Amino acid sequence: MSRVLIIGAGGVGSVVVHKCCQAPEVFSDIMLASRTKAKCDAIAASLPRPIKTARVDADQVAELVALMRDFKPELCINVALPYQDLTIMDACLECGVHYLDTANYEPRDEAKFEYKWQWAYQERFKKAGLMALLGSGFDPGVTNVYTAWAMKNHFDEIHELDIIDCNAGDHGQPFATNFNPEINIREVTAPARHWENKQWIETPALSTAEEFDFPEGIGPRKIYLMYHEELESLTKHFPGLKKARFWMTFSDNYLRHLEVLRNVGMTSIEPIDYNGQQIVPLQFLKAVLPDPGSLGPLTKGRTCIGCLIKGIKNGKEKKYYIYNICDHGKCYEEVGAQAVSYTTGVPAMIGAMMMLTGAWKGTGVYNMEELDPAPFMEKLNLHGLPWTEVIL
């Protein structure tokens, strides 16, 4: 029985609080907080049990500290913006609260995805006797756990890892993103990077593509090479990796719109002067695009996210694929959100469950692959994200 503070009332935050409510034996008291309390209240009104709500500016450590001291949570689940990771970690340290997030910190003024800022908190969390769990979403998150599970159960050595993310859903909108547009577009337009022969190789954004035949009727789709933060932690914790890549699907329609927006400067994060005011074009674009939370009832189809792994077992080469398929419509029926939010929110809840029940223990800062994958994998099957393994 534990008190948990959830910060962030977007699509993912809504899923997290719904799923926490489904496990009252673990999450006895829940507070949902956001800069806009009305969003929290609207989510609370849709829940099967009462929760507390509050307003907090996650950019302000003092406001976070005041809220934590008032509510006294055991754990803070951060599903706010990645720019706010460090202020929330600072508040957790000051108040003696364990920490969990779904995406690594990135500066507001630079699309740079690195764990160095959060890994730097290792000794502070150890000294405080607290645990910080980084990247407990799907990718990063479940994909890290899949890799640890494969190493534990199927391989003696892992040499190649391809993380492949397919959203085969359709929301019918001319152009929209399935999660925060600012974060999504920064991620997609950043240069691609992959690990090969003990070094990072950088290529222009969306310049490398292959075709991959997805399982269970989804079929062949074009996948594009990108950089994703889990590659940094996985190459650190699995030093035998000779190659590690991250791939994602995009529709031709999405890419056409994105190309035009890039060409006219709307994806820039450099402030410009407009009528005497400083505005960031990408933040303005976010304001005019559809709210990802509004896409739930519109989105049909499925997602498929998994890891394709090559390595050695008992002296022989082995190829293995582990994946989850998630249906947008079924997610909306259960929690009122589409599958992209669901596949991030459910692992955040399970990661919190691991920490609060003692299945995962420790002091300091952890990535998901550093912990025993077995209890997490069991909960995935029980809480809506069943997985399938294939030996190829």
Secondary structure as UniProt FT lines:
FT   STRAND          2..7
FT   HELIX           11..21
FT   TURN            24..26
FT   STRAND          27..34
FT   HELIX           37..45
FT   STRAND          52..55
FT   TURN            58..59
FT   HELIX           61..71
FT   STRAND          75..78
FT   HELIX           82..84
FT   HELIX           85..95
FT   STRAND          98..101
FT   TURN            108..109
FT   HELIX           116..119
FT   TURN            120..121
FT   HELIX           122..128
FT   STRAND          131..134
FT   TURN            138..140
FT   HELIX           142..153
FT   STRAND          157..167
FT   HELIX           181..189
FT   STRAND          192..196
FT   TURN            197..198
FT   STRAND          199..203
FT   TURN            205..206
FT   STRAND          209..214
FT   TURN            215..218
FT   STRAND          219..226
FT   HELIX           230..237
FT   TURN            239..240
FT   STRAND          243..249
FT   HELIX           252..263
FT   TURN            264..267
FT   STRAND          272..274
FT   TURN            275..276
FT   STRAND          277..279
FT   HELIX           281..288
FT   HELIX           292..295
FT   TURN            296..298
FT   STRAND          302..313
FT   TURN            314..315
FT   STRAND          316..327
FT   HELIX           328..335
FT   HELIX           339..357
FT   STRAND          364..367
FT   HELIX           368..370
FT   HELIX           373..382
FT   TURN            383..384
FT   STRAND          388..391
//
